[in-house]
Amino acid sequence: MLEFSKQQRLLRRTEFTRTMDAGTKVVTPHLVLIGRRNDETLSKIGFIVSKKVGSAVIRNLVKRRLREIFRTRLHKPEGIDIVVIARGLAAEADFDEVARSFHSALDRLQNRLQQRPGSGGKTISPIQPLS
């Protein structure tokens, strides 16, 4: 059974800001995903849909779609906090288009976080020796 429990959600403002400040960003035409590693085996996700996206009805529709896309994803990431910011095109796109955008962005985010172990998502530039 697929579910979206309270333990899988970012609920507090501090959780959102910590993820957004120290996270890695992936941008698509429909969404912006920001993710960072957490110290848990479970991933947490939170959604931001501003008034720029549309009226309250449209914003709620976009949030319901995003929750459903995450809930039904077969291979959920482990140990990542994720903030999903909906962009204006998310309201105009159909469900499948947003789902493809979400899945590709989440896969790219996971790959970026795996490439940088221990960096918390921040890019660390190596120090070049002087010649």
C-alpha positions as CSV (number, residue, x, y, z in Angstrom):
1,M,0.0,0.0,0.0
2,L,1.3,3.4,-1.0
3,E,0.9,6.2,1.5
4,F,2.0,9.7,2.3
5,S,2.3,9.8,6.1
6,K,3.1,12.7,8.4
7,Q,6.6,11.3,8.9
8,Q,7.2,11.9,5.2
9,R,6.4,15.6,5.2
10,L,8.4,18.7,6.0
11,L,6.2,20.5,8.4
12,R,8.1,23.3,10.1
13,R,9.5,26.5,8.7
14,T,12.9,25.6,10.0
15,E,12.9,22.3,8.0
16,F,12.1,24.2,4.9
17,T,14.7,26.9,5.4
18,R,17.4,24.5,6.4
19,T,16.8,22.5,3.2
20,M,16.6,25.6,1.0
21,D,19.7,27.2,2.5
22,A,22.0,24.1,2.4
23,G,20.5,22.2,-0.5
24,T,21.2,21.4,-4.1
25,K,18.8,22.9,-6.7
26,V,17.3,21.3,-9.8
27,V,15.2,23.4,-12.1
28,T,12.6,22.3,-14.7
29,P,10.0,24.3,-16.6
30,H,7.3,23.2,-14.1
31,L,9.2,22.8,-10.8
32,V,12.2,23.6,-8.7
33,L,13.5,20.8,-6.5
34,I,15.9,21.6,-3.6
35,G,17.3,18.7,-1.7
36,R,19.8,18.0,1.0
37,R,20.8,14.9,2.9
38,N,19.3,14.2,6.3
39,D,20.4,11.8,9.0
40,E,17.4,9.5,8.7
41,T,16.6,6.6,6.4
42,L,13.2,8.2,5.5
43,S,12.9,11.1,3.0
44,K,10.8,14.1,3.8
45,I,9.1,16.3,1.2
46,G,7.4,19.7,1.4
47,F,5.6,21.7,-1.3
48,I,5.5,25.5,-1.9
49,V,2.9,26.8,-4.3
50,S,2.7,30.6,-4.3
51,K,0.0,32.9,-5.5
52,K,2.0,33.4,-8.7
53,V,0.8,30.0,-9.8
54,G,-2.9,30.9,-9.6
55,S,-6.0,31.1,-7.5
56,A,-6.5,29.0,-4.4
57,V,-8.4,26.4,-6.4
58,I,-5.5,26.1,-8.8
59,R,-2.8,26.1,-6.1
60,N,-4.6,23.3,-4.2
61,L,-4.9,21.3,-7.4
62,V,-1.2,21.6,-8.0
63,K,-0.4,20.5,-4.5
64,R,-2.7,17.5,-4.7
65,R,-1.1,16.4,-8.0
66,L,2.4,16.8,-6.5
67,R,1.5,14.8,-3.4
68,E,0.0,12.0,-5.5
69,I,3.0,11.9,-7.8
70,F,5.3,11.5,-4.8
71,R,3.0,9.0,-3.1
72,T,2.8,6.7,-6.1
73,R,6.5,6.8,-7.0
74,L,7.8,3.3,-6.7
75,H,11.5,4.1,-5.9
76,K,11.4,6.8,-3.3
77,P,14.7,8.4,-2.3
78,E,16.1,7.6,1.1
79,G,17.7,10.0,3.5
80,I,16.9,13.3,1.6
81,D,14.8,16.3,2.6
82,I,13.2,17.8,-0.5
83,V,11.4,21.1,-1.1
84,V,9.3,21.3,-4.3
85,I,8.5,24.8,-5.6
86,A,5.8,24.8,-8.2
87,R,6.3,27.2,-11.1
88,G,3.6,28.9,-13.2
89,L,3.6,26.2,-15.9
90,A,2.7,23.5,-13.4
91,A,-0.8,24.9,-13.3
92,E,-1.2,24.8,-17.1
93,A,0.3,21.4,-17.7
94,D,-1.5,18.1,-17.4
95,F,-0.8,15.5,-14.7
96,D,1.5,13.3,-16.8
97,E,3.6,16.2,-17.9
98,V,4.1,17.4,-14.3
99,A,4.8,13.8,-13.3
100,R,7.5,13.4,-15.9
101,S,9.1,16.7,-14.9
102,F,9.0,15.7,-11.2
103,H,10.5,12.3,-11.8
104,S,13.3,13.5,-14.0
105,A,14.1,16.4,-11.6
106,L,14.1,14.0,-8.6
107,D,16.4,11.5,-10.4
108,R,18.8,14.4,-11.3
109,L,18.7,15.6,-7.7
110,Q,19.6,12.2,-6.3
111,N,22.5,11.8,-8.7
112,R,23.9,15.2,-7.7
113,L,23.6,14.4,-4.0
114,Q,25.3,11.0,-4.5
115,Q,28.2,12.6,-6.4
116,R,29.0,14.9,-3.5
117,P,29.3,12.8,-0.3
118,G,29.5,14.7,2.9
119,S,29.1,18.1,1.3
120,G,25.4,18.5,2.2
121,G,24.6,19.4,-1.3
122,K,27.0,22.4,-1.5
123,T,29.6,22.5,-4.3
124,I,33.1,22.3,-2.9
125,S,35.7,23.6,-5.3
126,P,39.1,21.9,-4.9
127,I,42.2,24.0,-4.1
128,Q,44.5,24.1,-7.1
129,P,48.3,24.0,-6.2
130,L,50.3,26.9,-7.4
131,S,52.8,25.9,-10.1
